[in-house]
Amino acid sequence: MPSHKLAKIASEMVRVISEIIFEEARDEILKTITITDARVSKDLGYAKVYFTSLSDLSKERLEKEVNEASAFIRTELAKRMDLRHTPELEFRYDNSIEYASRIENIIKEIHENE
């Protein structure tokens, strides 16, 4: 499958999963997460969904909670997206925001010392 089609499907998955969590989730922990990205395998059998959260809970606990809800999210995703086969979902904490923040702080320190 062409990469632009996979990117379009992944983008739509991010939007739909965000809606599902916002509208359907009963667990307050799930309501604290924000879906940031999705990567879909070429055969659409598997998807890694990346998220971040402003919650004080550990990354491991957040991953555990959202992965426990993945069957529910996948079922809702199948209802809302027109795909022949809905991919298995694996949720991963997205460290890129924290990484960018650290780099920004380092740059600020460098400019302050000049």
N, C-alpha and C positions, 0 to 999 in steps of 0.2 A: 504494500500500500504506500502511496507517495507520502513523503514526510509532511507536506503541507496539509494533507487530509488528516493525518494523525495529530498534528498541532491543533487543527480546528476541533477535532473530537475532544482532545485534552482540555482545550479552552472551555468548551461547552460543559465538560464534566466539572470543571472548577466552579462554574456558575451554578449548575444544577445542584451539586453537593452542598454549596454554600446555602442555597435556598432550602434544601432539605433540613440541614442542621438548624437554620434559623426558624423555619416554620414547624417542623415535625418533632424535633428532639425534645424529650422531656427532661433529660439529664442536664442539670445546670452546668456541669463541667464541660459538656459538649458545646453549650452556648457561648463559652468563653473563647473558643478557637476560631481562627480565620484561615480559610483555605487559600494557599498562596500559589500552588502550582500542581500540575499533574503530568505524569509521563506515562504514555500508553505503549505497550509492546506492539510490534508490527502485526501480530496476529489478533490483536485486541483481546487477548485472553487474560491479560494482567495489567494492572495500573498501580503505580506508586503515586500516592496523593500526599502532597506536602502541606503542612499547616504550621501556624504559629499561634501563640496565646499570650495574653497579658496576665494570666492567672499565676498565682504564687506556687502552684503545684509543680512538682518535678517533671522534667521532660518525659522520663520513663513512665510516670503515672498517667500523664496525658496521653502518651502513645497507647498505653494499655487500655485506657477507657475508650478511646476512639476506635481502636481495632476491635474491641468487644462489640461495638455498635456497627461494625462494617457490614455485617449481613443485612441488618435493617436498612442501612444506607444504600447498599447495593440493590436491594429489592425496590426501594423507592426510585433509585436511579433507572432501573429497568422500566418502570412505569412511565417515567418522564422523558426518556431519551429513546429515539428510534434507532436502536442497534439490534442486530441479529442476535448477538451474544454480548451480555453485559460482563465486562472484565471483573476478575477477582480484584478486590481493593486491598492495598496495604498502605497504611497511613504512617508517615514519617515526620518527625519534628523538623522544621526548616530552620537551620542555624544561620542562614545567610543574612538575616536582619541583624542578629547579634554580631556577626562577623563585620558587617558594614559599619555598625556603630563603633566597634573597637578601632577599626581603621580610621574612621572619622576623628575619634578622640586622639589617636596618635598624630594625625596631621595637625590638629589644633595645637597639641603640645609642641610640635616642631616649630610652628609659626610663632608661638608665644616665646620661645627661646631665642628667636632670631633678633 
